[in-house]
Amino acid sequence: MNPRFAFAVATALFLLAPAATHAQPVSPDYYVGLGIRTGLYDSTALVIDSRITLARVEPWTASLRPTLLLAGAPELRVAATIDYVIEDRVVPYAGAGIAWNESGSARTDPMLAAGLDWVLVGPLVLDLNLNHLFQPNDTDTEFTASLNYSLTRVFR
């Protein structure tokens, strides 16, 4: 998949999603979805994204964000984040975690993560995420965009 095309689709979803006329869920506790990853030194990959809320004290939330990347050898990203609700449907987050890479030496590297969850309509959540990985003798930055389905009602 062409990274420019994928980014254009994610941007269009973000800009064109209609504003809800009824109350929208704020920062769903759980979601799962599909998206893409692109980066400075990485090939485009399919992303299986998810979010699990660990604690909530409005407007703050602590979350675990496991992400599986599928491009050749599988890769796993797990970040613990602090989320802050700045608007009914917009939730920026930041945190740290680990990046596990199966290719070559199968190593685990520390990473910083930051992003934005944006509740679109109904149970749909757009997640835009930036990870910065600290690898031996190098660093890597990657961007993921995913469309997720809120599972909050399922697990309550």
ROTOR-688178 format. One line per field, with one value per atom (N, C-alpha, C, O): residue number from 0; x negated, y, z; atom name; chain; residue in one letter. Coordinates in pm, 1 decimal. Example, Ala and Ser with C-alpha at 12.3 -4.5 7.8 and 13.67 -1.06 7.14 Angstrom:
% ROTOR-688178
n <- c(0|0|0|0|1|1|1|1)
x <- c(-1319.0|-1230.0|-1320.0|-1423.6|-1285.0|-1367.0|-1290.0|-1340.9)
y <- c(-569.0|-450.0|-330.0|-331.9|-225.0|-106.0|3.0|113.8)
z <- c(780.0|780.0|780.0|846.5|708.0|714.0|787.0|803.9)
atom <- c(N|CA|C|O|N|CA|C|O)
chain <- c(A|A|A|A|A|A|A|A)
res <- c(A|A|A|A|S|S|S|S)
This chain:
% ROTOR-688178
n <- c(0|0|0|0|1|1|1|1|2|2|2|2|3|3|3|3|4|4|4|4|5|5|5|5|6|6|6|6|7|7|7|7|8|8|8|8|9|9|9|9|10|10|10|10|11|11|11|11|12|12|12|12|13|13|13|13|14|14|14|14|15|15|15|15|16|16|16|16|17|17|17|17|18|18|18|18|19|19|19|19|20|20|20|20|21|21|21|21|22|22|22|22|23|23|23|23|24|24|24|24|25|25|25|25|26|26|26|26|27|27|27|27|28|28|28|28|29|29|29|29|30|30|30|30|31|31|31|31|32|32|32|32|33|33|33|33|34|34|34|34|35|35|35|35|36|36|36|36|37|37|37|37|38|38|38|38|39|39|39|39|40|40|40|40|41|41|41|41|42|42|42|42|43|43|43|43|44|44|44|44|45|45|45|45|46|46|46|46|47|47|47|47|48|48|48|48|49|49|49|49|50|50|50|50|51|51|51|51|52|52|52|52|53|53|53|53|54|54|54|54|55|55|55|55|56|56|56|56|57|57|57|57|58|58|58|58|59|59|59|59|60|60|60|60|61|61|61|61|62|62|62|62|63|63|63|63|64|64|64|64|65|65|65|65|66|66|66|66|67|67|67|67|68|68|68|68|69|69|69|69|70|70|70|70|71|71|71|71|72|72|72|72|73|73|73|73|74|74|74|74|75|75|75|75|76|76|76|76|77|77|77|77|78|78|78|78|79|79|79|79|80|80|80|80|81|81|81|81|82|82|82|82|83|83|83|83|84|84|84|84|85|85|85|85|86|86|86|86|87|87|87|87|88|88|88|88|89|89|89|89|90|90|90|90|91|91|91|91|92|92|92|92|93|93|93|93|94|94|94|94|95|95|95|95|96|96|96|96|97|97|97|97|98|98|98|98|99|99|99|99|100|100|100|100|101|101|101|101|102|102|102|102|103|103|103|103|104|104|104|104|105|105|105|105|106|106|106|106|107|107|107|107|108|108|108|108|109|109|109|109|110|110|110|110|111|111|111|111|112|112|112|112|113|113|113|113|114|114|114|114|115|115|115|115|116|116|116|116|117|117|117|117|118|118|118|118|119|119|119|119|120|120|120|120|121|121|121|121|122|122|122|122|123|123|123|123|124|124|124|124|125|125|125|125|126|126|126|126|127|127|127|127|128|128|128|128|129|129|129|129|130|130|130|130|131|131|131|131|132|132|132|132|133|133|133|133|134|134|134|134|135|135|135|135|136|136|136|136|137|137|137|137|138|138|138|138|139|139|139|139|140|140|140|140|141|141|141|141|142|142|142|142|143|143|143|143|144|144|144|144|145|145|145|145|146|146|146|146|147|147|147|147|148|148|148|148|149|149|149|149|150|150|150|150|151|151|151|151|152|152|152|152|153|153|153|153|154|154|154|154|155|155|155|155)
x <- c(-84.4|0.0|-88.9|-188.3|-52.2|-127.2|-107.3|6.8|-216.2|-202.1|-130.8|-55.7|-153.9|-87.5|63.6|141.5|103.4|245.2|308.6|416.3|243.1|295.6|307.2|406.1|207.7|212.6|325.7|394.5|345.8|453.7|589.9|678.8|607.0|733.2|756.2|866.6|653.1|665.8|699.1|781.9|636.1|662.2|804.5|872.1|850.3|986.6|1088.8|1187.5|1066.8|1156.9|1161.4|1267.8|1045.7|1035.4|1109.3|1180.0|1094.8|1152.1|1298.7|1373.3|1340.3|1474.0|1576.7|1695.5|1533.4|1629.3|1730.0|1690.5|1858.3|1958.4|1956.3|1929.5|1984.8|1996.5|2124.3|2227.0|2117.4|2233.7|2332.2|2292.5|2459.4|2561.3|2607.0|2682.1|2562.9|2596.8|2467.7|2358.3|2481.3|2362.4|2277.9|2329.4|2150.4|2056.2|1980.6|1961.1|1938.3|1854.4|1723.0|1669.3|1673.6|1548.0|1440.7|1452.8|1337.3|1222.5|1264.1|1259.2|1304.3|1352.0|1247.3|1127.4|1294.5|1204.0|1130.2|1015.7|1196.4|1136.9|1168.2|1279.3|1069.2|1096.8|996.9|891.0|1033.6|946.1|973.7|1087.3|868.4|888.8|770.5|672.2|781.8|678.9|628.5|700.9|503.1|446.1|317.2|291.6|235.4|108.1|-2.6|21.9|-125.9|-244.6|-337.8|-355.7|-396.2|-500.7|-607.4|-578.2|-729.0|-836.0|-952.5|-952.4|-1052.9|-1171.4|-1247.7|-1290.6|-1264.3|-1344.3|-1264.1|-1321.6|-1132.3|-1046.4|-961.3|-925.0|-930.7|-835.1|-695.3|-674.8|-600.3|-461.6|-415.3|-446.6|-340.8|-295.4|-148.4|-97.2|-81.4|53.5|41.7|-48.5|132.3|129.8|259.4|368.0|248.1|362.7|344.1|253.9|430.6|416.8|518.8|624.6|487.1|582.8|553.3|445.7|651.7|637.1|711.3|823.2|647.2|706.8|689.8|577.3|800.9|793.6|762.9|827.9|663.2|624.7|687.9|727.7|697.7|756.1|811.0|761.1|915.5|976.9|1009.9|1084.2|953.1|986.8|1003.6|906.4|1128.3|1154.2|1083.9|1088.0|1019.4|1013.3|895.8|866.8|827.3|709.6|746.4|840.7|669.6|685.0|547.4|461.4|525.8|403.8|442.2|538.2|366.4|401.3|280.8|166.3|308.7|209.8|248.6|365.0|150.5|178.2|91.6|-13.9|134.6|62.1|92.1|207.1|-10.9|3.5|-81.6|-199.7|-21.5|-92.9|-111.5|-15.8|-237.1|-268.4|-303.2|-382.3|-242.6|-263.4|-321.0|-248.6|-452.8|-523.5|-642.7|-750.0|-625.2|-730.7|-726.0|-628.1|-832.7|-836.4|-747.4|-746.7|-672.5|-584.4|-664.2|-773.6|-607.5|-666.5|-557.7|-440.5|-595.2|-499.0|-541.6|-659.2|-446.0|-468.1|-369.3|-250.3|-418.4|-330.8|-370.8|-483.4|-277.3|-304.4|-205.0|-86.3|-254.0|-168.6|-157.7|-259.3|-35.1|-16.6|72.6|152.3|56.4|147.0|224.6|165.3|356.8|444.6|514.9|542.3|543.5|610.4|722.3|697.7|844.1|959.0|961.6|985.9|936.1|938.2|1067.7|1098.6|1141.3|1268.0|1352.2|1300.3|1479.2|1565.1|1513.0|1529.2|1450.6|1412.2|1263.9|1222.2|1183.7|1041.6|957.0|969.2|871.0|793.6|647.1|613.5|559.5|416.5|359.8|413.3|250.5|186.3|35.9|-12.9|-36.6|-182.0|-224.2|-158.4|-335.9|-384.7|-511.0|-578.6|-541.3|-661.8|-629.4|-528.7|-717.4|-694.7|-810.5|-925.1|-777.0|-878.5|-837.8|-719.7|-940.0|-920.5|-995.8|-1117.4|-922.7|-984.9|-986.6|-886.3|-1103.9|-1124.4|-1175.0|-1278.5|-1104.6|-1141.8|-1253.1|-1329.7|-1263.0|-1360.1|-1502.9|-1535.6|-1586.1|-1727.6|-1749.7|-1738.2|-1781.7|-1824.6|-1711.2|-1737.6|-1588.4|-1473.0|-1500.5|-1507.6|-1515.6|-1550.3|-1431.7|-1335.7|-1441.8|-1342.2|-1408.2|-1513.2|-1346.3|-1401.9|-1302.7|-1181.8|-1352.4|-1261.4|-1206.3|-1267.5|-1090.2|-1031.2|-948.3|-900.9|-932.0|-839.5|-722.8|-741.6|-602.6|-483.3|-400.5|-390.8|-341.4|-249.3|-147.3|-176.6|-28.2|72.0|200.6|207.8|302.9|432.7|541.1|539.3|635.3|757.1|864.1|880.5|937.5|1045.8|1169.7|1173.4|1272.2|1397.3|1470.0|1501.8|1496.4|1561.2|1711.8|1768.0|1777.3|1921.3|1946.8|1876.7|2047.9|2080.6|1959.7|1895.1|1928.2|1817.7|1682.0|1586.4|1670.9|1547.2|1450.7|1488.8|1323.7|1219.6|1099.1|1048.7|1053.4|932.2|816.2|821.1|712.0|592.3|474.9|440.2|414.1|293.6|180.8|189.5|74.5|-28.4|-167.9|-193.3|-257.6|-397.4|-482.9|-473.9|-564.7|-656.5|-800.2|-837.0|-880.6|-1023.6|-1097.5|-1094.2|-1165.2|-1234.3|-1382.1|-1446.1|-1434.8|-1576.3|-1644.1|-1637.3|-1709.7|-1774.4|-1924.8|-1976.1|-1996.5|-2141.2|-2206.9|-2189.9|-2280.2|-2353.0|-2264.1|-2313.2|-2134.1|-2044.4|-1910.3|-1882.1|-1829.3|-1690.4|-1602.9|-1651.4|-1474.2|-1380.3|-1248.8|-1208.4|-1183.5|-1053.8|-954.0|-982.4|-836.8|-733.6|-598.9|-573.3|-513.7|-380.0|-279.1|-294.9|-174.9|-65.8|65.9|84.3|155.0|291.4|383.7|365.3|482.9|574.1|716.7|740.5|810.3|951.8|994.8|981.1|1047.0|1077.2|1225.3|1298.3|1267.7|1405.9|1408.4|1339.4|1487.4|1495.6|1563.3|1672.6|1495.9|1549.8|1595.3|1620.8|1605.8|1638.1|1768.2|1774.4|1872.1|2000.4|1989.3|2059.9|1903.3|1886.3|1829.0|1870.1|1732.4|1661.8|1716.9|1656.7|1827.0|1886.1|1997.4|2058.6)
y <- c(-117.3|0.0|123.5|130.3|219.0|342.8|425.3|456.1|463.0|538.8|673.2|716.1|739.6|868.1|850.0|930.4|744.7|716.3|685.4|736.4|602.8|566.6|689.7|705.3|776.3|898.4|988.9|1050.4|997.5|1079.3|1026.7|1105.3|894.9|835.7|866.6|905.5|849.7|878.0|1025.5|1057.6|1114.0|1257.1|1290.3|1370.3|1229.4|1253.1|1207.3|1276.8|1091.8|1044.4|1144.1|1173.6|1194.7|1289.2|1418.5|1470.5|1471.2|1600.5|1594.1|1689.7|1481.8|1474.2|1404.4|1404.6|1345.0|1275.2|1375.5|1480.0|1345.8|1442.6|1457.3|1361.9|1577.9|1601.0|1533.9|1538.2|1473.4|1402.3|1501.1|1600.6|1473.1|1560.0|1508.5|1576.4|1390.2|1335.8|1309.0|1319.6|1274.8|1253.7|1140.4|1033.1|1164.1|1064.5|1003.8|1070.2|880.4|825.0|902.6|942.8|922.6|993.1|890.7|812.7|890.9|805.2|663.7|630.1|581.4|446.8|367.9|379.5|288.4|211.1|101.4|69.2|44.3|-65.5|-45.3|-6.3|-72.3|-77.5|-167.5|-199.5|-208.0|-288.0|-247.4|-216.0|-248.1|-208.0|-237.3|-298.5|-191.9|-214.0|-81.4|18.1|-82.0|38.7|8.9|-104.2|113.5|100.7|164.7|250.3|121.0|180.4|223.2|152.5|340.0|386.1|450.4|495.6|454.5|512.6|554.3|536.4|610.6|657.6|542.9|553.8|433.4|321.1|192.1|84.0|202.7|85.0|73.6|173.2|-50.3|-71.3|-52.3|-61.1|-26.5|-13.6|-148.4|-253.2|-144.8|-268.2|-257.6|-148.5|-372.1|-380.6|-372.0|-431.8|-297.9|-279.0|-331.6|-299.6|-411.8|-449.4|-371.7|-400.0|-274.3|-178.4|-209.5|-265.9|-172.6|-192.3|-97.3|-38.2|-84.7|-2.9|-69.4|-118.0|-71.0|-126.1|-20.9|16.7|26.7|125.0|54.1|-44.0|105.4|48.9|124.6|63.3|256.7|339.8|467.1|514.7|522.5|644.6|736.3|699.1|857.3|965.1|1087.8|1156.0|1115.4|1220.4|1349.4|1389.7|1415.6|1387.7|1298.2|1285.9|1235.3|1153.4|1005.5|958.3|934.0|789.6|727.2|782.7|613.5|534.6|416.6|345.0|397.0|292.6|208.9|252.4|89.5|0.9|-9.5|-33.2|8.4|12.2|-90.5|-54.8|-217.7|-317.9|-303.7|-284.7|-313.0|-302.6|-410.2|-424.9|-484.9|-587.7|-536.7|-493.6|-541.8|-498.3|-620.9|-705.4|-629.7|-744.5|-698.4|-652.0|-711.7|-680.8|-775.3|-741.9|-890.4|-991.2|-1054.0|-1119.6|-1033.9|-1085.1|-997.5|-875.3|-1058.0|-977.6|-890.4|-926.8|-775.8|-685.9|-648.1|-640.1|-624.7|-590.7|-461.6|-442.9|-372.9|-249.8|-251.0|-275.6|-224.4|-213.8|-87.8|-76.1|6.5|133.2|152.0|122.5|201.0|245.6|396.5|465.8|448.1|590.5|657.4|593.2|787.7|873.4|952.9|1017.3|948.2|1011.6|1129.1|1124.8|1233.2|1350.6|1394.6|1422.6|1400.6|1441.5|1593.8|1659.9|1650.1|1795.4|1844.4|1963.5|1753.1|1782.9|1656.9|1551.9|1665.0|1547.6|1426.1|1312.5|1450.5|1337.6|1333.6|1247.1|1422.7|1430.0|1400.9|1468.3|1299.5|1255.4|1234.8|1131.6|1331.8|1309.7|1220.0|1213.9|1150.9|1064.4|1062.7|1094.0|1025.0|1009.9|906.2|887.2|838.8|738.2|672.5|723.5|558.7|484.4|335.4|291.7|258.8|115.2|42.4|87.2|-72.0|-155.1|-185.9|-189.2|-208.4|-248.3|-379.5|-385.5|-483.7|-613.9|-639.7|-622.5|-681.7|-701.9|-843.9|-881.9|-921.3|-1061.1|-1073.7|-1170.1|-977.0|-990.6|-985.1|-902.4|-1071.2|-1073.1|-1123.4|-1243.3|-1032.7|-1073.3|-1085.8|-1117.8|-1062.4|-1070.9|-993.4|-1051.5|-863.2|-783.1|-698.4|-676.6|-651.7|-563.9|-429.8|-423.7|-322.0|-187.7|-98.5|-118.1|-0.2|96.8|192.3|213.7|248.8|344.2|448.3|424.5|563.6|666.9|666.3|644.5|690.2|689.7|814.1|858.4|869.6|982.0|973.1|922.8|1022.2|1014.6|1084.1|1162.5|1052.2|1115.6|1014.5|954.9|994.9|919.0|1020.6|1120.1|995.3|1084.6|1001.3|922.8|1018.9|946.1|1006.5|1125.4|924.9|973.8|972.4|1069.7|866.3|850.9|713.2|617.3|703.8|575.6|516.9|584.7|391.5|325.3|338.4|272.6|421.0|430.1|532.4|645.2|490.1|574.4|572.8|466.3|691.1|704.4|724.5|813.0|642.7|655.7|692.6|618.1|807.9|851.8|845.5|907.7|770.7|741.1|760.1|728.0|812.4|828.7|758.5|790.6|664.0|592.8|629.3|639.0|649.2|673.9|562.0|554.0|474.5|357.6|387.3|450.3|341.2|356.6|221.3|133.1|206.8|81.3|94.0|205.7|-17.5|-9.4|71.2|39.7|173.0|258.7|333.2|380.3|345.0|409.4|439.2|389.5|519.5|540.7|525.5|531.6|505.8|490.4|555.5|546.7|619.8|681.9|624.6|612.0|589.9|533.3|596.8|639.0|602.6|659.0|549.7|476.0|538.5|446.2|522.9|617.7|480.5|532.9|412.2|322.9|409.9|295.5|340.6|438.7|266.4|286.6|173.7|56.0|211.1|114.2|111.6|208.0|-1.9|-20.5|-29.0|-112.4|56.8|59.7|-66.7|-103.0|-132.9|-252.8|-222.6|-314.7|-97.0|-57.7|-121.2|-170.7|-121.2|-180.0|-330.6|-387.6|-395.0|-540.0|-580.8|-681.4|-501.3|-537.6|-472.5|-487.4|-402.1|-341.4|-425.3|-389.7)
z <- c(0.0|0.0|0.0|72.2|-80.6|-91.3|35.5|70.0|107.4|231.2|212.2|299.8|98.9|75.0|61.5|112.6|-7.2|-22.6|112.4|143.4|192.3|324.2|413.7|485.3|410.2|490.6|442.5|524.0|310.8|256.2|300.9|333.5|302.6|347.5|495.0|533.3|578.5|722.0|745.1|830.3|670.8|684.3|641.0|705.7|532.2|485.4|588.7|612.7|649.7|755.0|870.2|924.5|905.7|1016.1|985.7|1072.2|865.6|831.7|790.4|811.5|731.6|675.1|762.8|730.4|873.0|959.1|1014.4|1066.2|1004.2|1049.7|1201.4|1274.4|1246.3|1390.2|1438.0|1370.3|1552.2|1604.5|1665.1|1725.7|1648.3|1705.5|1840.8|1910.8|1878.3|2008.7|2085.3|2029.9|2210.8|2295.4|2240.3|2208.9|2228.9|2179.6|2296.3|2398.1|2283.6|2389.4|2394.8|2291.6|2512.6|2530.5|2560.3|2654.8|2481.0|2505.7|2546.2|2664.5|2451.3|2485.9|2563.6|2538.7|2657.1|2741.4|2664.8|2696.4|2564.1|2487.1|2339.6|2303.6|2254.2|2111.3|2042.7|2096.8|1920.6|1835.9|1691.9|1656.1|1608.6|1471.0|1381.9|1423.7|1256.8|1155.5|1102.1|1099.3|1059.7|1001.9|929.0|887.9|913.6|843.2|925.1|1010.2|897.5|957.1|844.7|745.6|862.8|773.0|860.6|971.3|812.0|892.0|806.7|684.9|872.7|800.8|735.6|620.7|808.4|758.5|748.9|736.8|754.2|759.3|633.8|571.2|599.4|491.2|548.3|669.4|460.8|503.7|558.1|501.6|668.0|730.8|769.1|794.3|773.3|827.0|978.5|1037.3|1042.2|1186.7|1246.5|1198.3|1351.1|1433.5|1563.4|1642.2|1583.7|1693.4|1802.5|1774.6|1927.3|2035.8|2150.9|2159.9|2238.0|2357.8|2472.0|2455.3|2589.7|2711.2|2820.3|2853.3|2876.5|2983.7|3115.2|3151.4|3185.4|3314.4|3430.6|3529.7|3419.7|3525.9|3464.5|3362.5|3528.1|3477.0|3594.3|3685.2|3590.4|3682.3|3593.7|3561.5|3554.3|3454.8|3491.8|3608.1|3396.8|3253.6|3214.8|3095.8|3310.1|3282.7|3272.4|3336.0|3190.7|3177.9|3162.5|3094.0|3225.0|3203.6|3115.4|3144.0|3007.8|2911.1|2873.1|2884.9|2827.8|2767.3|2620.4|2588.2|2530.2|2387.2|2312.7|2260.3|2307.2|2229.3|2080.1|2040.5|1999.3|1854.0|1788.0|1819.5|1696.7|1621.0|1478.9|1414.5|1429.8|1293.9|1211.2|1253.2|1092.1|1004.5|871.8|783.7|858.9|734.0|730.1|780.2|672.4|679.8|817.8|853.5|896.1|1033.1|1121.8|1106.4|1214.0|1299.4|1396.8|1439.8|1430.1|1528.3|1627.4|1590.7|1752.4|1856.1|1924.0|1955.3|1946.5|2021.7|2137.3|2117.6|2257.7|2374.1|2449.2|2497.6|2458.5|2527.4|2641.1|2626.7|2753.1|2863.1|2848.0|2842.4|2841.2|2812.6|2916.0|2984.3|2924.7|2999.2|2894.7|2808.1|2903.2|2806.6|2874.6|2994.5|2797.7|2852.7|2758.9|2641.5|2809.9|2729.5|2723.6|2824.6|2603.1|2589.5|2525.5|2528.6|2468.7|2404.7|2416.7|2454.6|2385.8|2399.6|2323.3|2367.8|2208.6|2123.7|2089.9|2012.9|2143.7|2108.1|2231.7|2334.0|2220.8|2335.6|2295.1|2237.0|2325.0|2301.6|2412.3|2523.0|2379.5|2478.1|2455.4|2346.9|2561.2|2553.9|2656.2|2758.5|2626.8|2719.7|2669.1|2579.8|2727.8|2693.3|2693.5|2749.2|2629.7|2624.3|2560.7|2563.8|2502.7|2437.8|2294.2|2259.5|2212.5|2073.3|2054.2|2071.9|2018.0|1994.0|1844.8|1775.5|1796.5|1653.6|1630.9|1685.6|1552.5|1525.9|1422.8|1426.0|1331.0|1222.9|1274.6|1359.7|1224.3|1262.2|1402.7|1428.1|1495.8|1629.5|1730.8|1846.7|1692.6|1783.3|1911.3|2019.6|1898.6|2015.5|2061.4|1987.5|2185.2|2244.7|2273.0|2337.0|2225.1|2240.8|2314.0|2302.2|2390.0|2452.3|2346.8|2242.1|2376.3|2282.8|2357.4|2468.5|2294.2|2338.0|2240.8|2121.1|2291.2|2206.7|2235.8|2350.3|2131.4|2146.2|2033.9|1925.4|2061.0|1956.2|1993.2|2087.8|1914.4|1929.7|1895.6|1787.8|1987.2|1958.8|1925.8|1996.4|1817.3|1779.4|1752.6|1657.8|1837.4|1821.3|1701.7|1701.6|1599.9|1477.6|1496.9|1547.4|1458.6|1476.6|1533.9|1501.7|1619.5|1679.9|1749.6|1829.6|1720.4|1789.4|1719.2|1760.1|1615.2|1537.5|1597.3|1628.7|1612.3|1669.2|1576.0|1540.3|1536.9|1457.6|1554.3|1639.8|1541.2|1625.1|1535.2|1443.6|1561.9|1492.4|1594.1|1700.0|1563.2|1662.4|1604.5|1488.4|1686.7|1649.7|1755.4|1874.0|1713.1|1803.0|1768.8|1651.7|1872.0|1852.9|1925.4|2048.2|1848.0|1902.2|1922.0|1837.8|2034.0|2064.6|2043.7|2129.2|1928.0|1891.6|1913.9|1921.2|1924.7|1943.8|1831.0|1713.2|1867.5|1773.8|1675.1|1572.6|1703.3|1607.6|1674.5|1783.6|1609.3|1649.8|1526.4|1413.4|1549.0|1438.7|1480.4|1596.4|1386.8|1411.7|1313.1|1194.0|1364.1|1277.7|1309.7|1422.5|1208.3|1220.7|1190.2|1092.9|1273.0|1244.1|1244.6|1320.9|1159.5|1155.8|1149.8|1067.0|1237.9|1238.5|1266.3|1336.7|1209.5|1234.2|1326.4|1293.1|1442.8|1547.7|1580.9|1557.7|1636.1|1678.3|1830.4|1889.1|1894.4|2040.4|2092.6|2049.2|2186.7|2251.2|2393.0|2470.6|2427.3|2565.1|2612.3|2724.8|2529.6|2570.7|2589.3|2672.5|2514.6|2524.3|2659.3|2717.0|2710.1|2831.9|2958.5|3064.9|2951.1|3071.5|3125.0|3225.7)
atom <- c(N|CA|C|O|N|CA|C|O|N|CA|C|O|N|CA|C|O|N|CA|C|O|N|CA|C|O|N|CA|C|O|N|CA|C|O|N|CA|C|O|N|CA|C|O|N|CA|C|O|N|CA|C|O|N|CA|C|O|N|CA|C|O|N|CA|C|O|N|CA|C|O|N|CA|C|O|N|CA|C|O|N|CA|C|O|N|CA|C|O|N|CA|C|O|N|CA|C|O|N|CA|C|O|N|CA|C|O|N|CA|C|O|N|CA|C|O|N|CA|C|O|N|CA|C|O|N|CA|C|O|N|CA|C|O|N|CA|C|O|N|CA|C|O|N|CA|C|O|N|CA|C|O|N|CA|C|O|N|CA|C|O|N|CA|C|O|N|CA|C|O|N|CA|C|O|N|CA|C|O|N|CA|C|O|N|CA|C|O|N|CA|C|O|N|CA|C|O|N|CA|C|O|N|CA|C|O|N|CA|C|O|N|CA|C|O|N|CA|C|O|N|CA|C|O|N|CA|C|O|N|CA|C|O|N|CA|C|O|N|CA|C|O|N|CA|C|O|N|CA|C|O|N|CA|C|O|N|CA|C|O|N|CA|C|O|N|CA|C|O|N|CA|C|O|N|CA|C|O|N|CA|C|O|N|CA|C|O|N|CA|C|O|N|CA|C|O|N|CA|C|O|N|CA|C|O|N|CA|C|O|N|CA|C|O|N|CA|C|O|N|CA|C|O|N|CA|C|O|N|CA|C|O|N|CA|C|O|N|CA|C|O|N|CA|C|O|N|CA|C|O|N|CA|C|O|N|CA|C|O|N|CA|C|O|N|CA|C|O|N|CA|C|O|N|CA|C|O|N|CA|C|O|N|CA|C|O|N|CA|C|O|N|CA|C|O|N|CA|C|O|N|CA|C|O|N|CA|C|O|N|CA|C|O|N|CA|C|O|N|CA|C|O|N|CA|C|O|N|CA|C|O|N|CA|C|O|N|CA|C|O|N|CA|C|O|N|CA|C|O|N|CA|C|O|N|CA|C|O|N|CA|C|O|N|CA|C|O|N|CA|C|O|N|CA|C|O|N|CA|C|O|N|CA|C|O|N|CA|C|O|N|CA|C|O|N|CA|C|O|N|CA|C|O|N|CA|C|O|N|CA|C|O|N|CA|C|O|N|CA|C|O|N|CA|C|O|N|CA|C|O|N|CA|C|O|N|CA|C|O|N|CA|C|O|N|CA|C|O|N|CA|C|O|N|CA|C|O|N|CA|C|O|N|CA|C|O|N|CA|C|O|N|CA|C|O|N|CA|C|O|N|CA|C|O|N|CA|C|O|N|CA|C|O|N|CA|C|O|N|CA|C|O|N|CA|C|O|N|CA|C|O|N|CA|C|O|N|CA|C|O|N|CA|C|O|N|CA|C|O|N|CA|C|O|N|CA|C|O|N|CA|C|O|N|CA|C|O|N|CA|C|O|N|CA|C|O|N|CA|C|O|N|CA|C|O|N|CA|C|O|N|CA|C|O|N|CA|C|O|N|CA|C|O|N|CA|C|O|N|CA|C|O|N|CA|C|O|N|CA|C|O)
chain <- c(A|A|A|A|A|A|A|A|A|A|A|A|A|A|A|A|A|A|A|A|A|A|A|A|A|A|A|A|A|A|A|A|A|A|A|A|A|A|A|A|A|A|A|A|A|A|A|A|A|A|A|A|A|A|A|A|A|A|A|A|A|A|A|A|A|A|A|A|A|A|A|A|A|A|A|A|A|A|A|A|A|A|A|A|A|A|A|A|A|A|A|A|A|A|A|A|A|A|A|A|A|A|A|A|A|A|A|A|A|A|A|A|A|A|A|A|A|A|A|A|A|A|A|A|A|A|A|A|A|A|A|A|A|A|A|A|A|A|A|A|A|A|A|A|A|A|A|A|A|A|A|A|A|A|A|A|A|A|A|A|A|A|A|A|A|A|A|A|A|A|A|A|A|A|A|A|A|A|A|A|A|A|A|A|A|A|A|A|A|A|A|A|A|A|A|A|A|A|A|A|A|A|A|A|A|A|A|A|A|A|A|A|A|A|A|A|A|A|A|A|A|A|A|A|A|A|A|A|A|A|A|A|A|A|A|A|A|A|A|A|A|A|A|A|A|A|A|A|A|A|A|A|A|A|A|A|A|A|A|A|A|A|A|A|A|A|A|A|A|A|A|A|A|A|A|A|A|A|A|A|A|A|A|A|A|A|A|A|A|A|A|A|A|A|A|A|A|A|A|A|A|A|A|A|A|A|A|A|A|A|A|A|A|A|A|A|A|A|A|A|A|A|A|A|A|A|A|A|A|A|A|A|A|A|A|A|A|A|A|A|A|A|A|A|A|A|A|A|A|A|A|A|A|A|A|A|A|A|A|A|A|A|A|A|A|A|A|A|A|A|A|A|A|A|A|A|A|A|A|A|A|A|A|A|A|A|A|A|A|A|A|A|A|A|A|A|A|A|A|A|A|A|A|A|A|A|A|A|A|A|A|A|A|A|A|A|A|A|A|A|A|A|A|A|A|A|A|A|A|A|A|A|A|A|A|A|A|A|A|A|A|A|A|A|A|A|A|A|A|A|A|A|A|A|A|A|A|A|A|A|A|A|A|A|A|A|A|A|A|A|A|A|A|A|A|A|A|A|A|A|A|A|A|A|A|A|A|A|A|A|A|A|A|A|A|A|A|A|A|A|A|A|A|A|A|A|A|A|A|A|A|A|A|A|A|A|A|A|A|A|A|A|A|A|A|A|A|A|A|A|A|A|A|A|A|A|A|A|A|A|A|A|A|A|A|A|A|A|A|A|A|A|A|A|A|A|A|A|A|A|A|A|A|A|A|A|A|A|A|A|A|A|A|A|A|A|A|A|A|A|A|A|A|A|A|A|A|A|A|A|A|A|A|A|A|A|A|A|A|A|A|A|A|A|A|A|A|A|A|A|A|A|A|A|A|A|A|A|A|A|A|A|A|A)
res <- c(M|M|M|M|N|N|N|N|P|P|P|P|R|R|R|R|F|F|F|F|A|A|A|A|F|F|F|F|A|A|A|A|V|V|V|V|A|A|A|A|T|T|T|T|A|A|A|A|L|L|L|L|F|F|F|F|L|L|L|L|L|L|L|L|A|A|A|A|P|P|P|P|A|A|A|A|A|A|A|A|T|T|T|T|H|H|H|H|A|A|A|A|Q|Q|Q|Q|P|P|P|P|V|V|V|V|S|S|S|S|P|P|P|P|D|D|D|D|Y|Y|Y|Y|Y|Y|Y|Y|V|V|V|V|G|G|G|G|L|L|L|L|G|G|G|G|I|I|I|I|R|R|R|R|T|T|T|T|G|G|G|G|L|L|L|L|Y|Y|Y|Y|D|D|D|D|S|S|S|S|T|T|T|T|A|A|A|A|L|L|L|L|V|V|V|V|I|I|I|I|D|D|D|D|S|S|S|S|R|R|R|R|I|I|I|I|T|T|T|T|L|L|L|L|A|A|A|A|R|R|R|R|V|V|V|V|E|E|E|E|P|P|P|P|W|W|W|W|T|T|T|T|A|A|A|A|S|S|S|S|L|L|L|L|R|R|R|R|P|P|P|P|T|T|T|T|L|L|L|L|L|L|L|L|L|L|L|L|A|A|A|A|G|G|G|G|A|A|A|A|P|P|P|P|E|E|E|E|L|L|L|L|R|R|R|R|V|V|V|V|A|A|A|A|A|A|A|A|T|T|T|T|I|I|I|I|D|D|D|D|Y|Y|Y|Y|V|V|V|V|I|I|I|I|E|E|E|E|D|D|D|D|R|R|R|R|V|V|V|V|V|V|V|V|P|P|P|P|Y|Y|Y|Y|A|A|A|A|G|G|G|G|A|A|A|A|G|G|G|G|I|I|I|I|A|A|A|A|W|W|W|W|N|N|N|N|E|E|E|E|S|S|S|S|G|G|G|G|S|S|S|S|A|A|A|A|R|R|R|R|T|T|T|T|D|D|D|D|P|P|P|P|M|M|M|M|L|L|L|L|A|A|A|A|A|A|A|A|G|G|G|G|L|L|L|L|D|D|D|D|W|W|W|W|V|V|V|V|L|L|L|L|V|V|V|V|G|G|G|G|P|P|P|P|L|L|L|L|V|V|V|V|L|L|L|L|D|D|D|D|L|L|L|L|N|N|N|N|L|L|L|L|N|N|N|N|H|H|H|H|L|L|L|L|F|F|F|F|Q|Q|Q|Q|P|P|P|P|N|N|N|N|D|D|D|D|T|T|T|T|D|D|D|D|T|T|T|T|E|E|E|E|F|F|F|F|T|T|T|T|A|A|A|A|S|S|S|S|L|L|L|L|N|N|N|N|Y|Y|Y|Y|S|S|S|S|L|L|L|L|T|T|T|T|R|R|R|R|V|V|V|V|F|F|F|F|R|R|R|R)
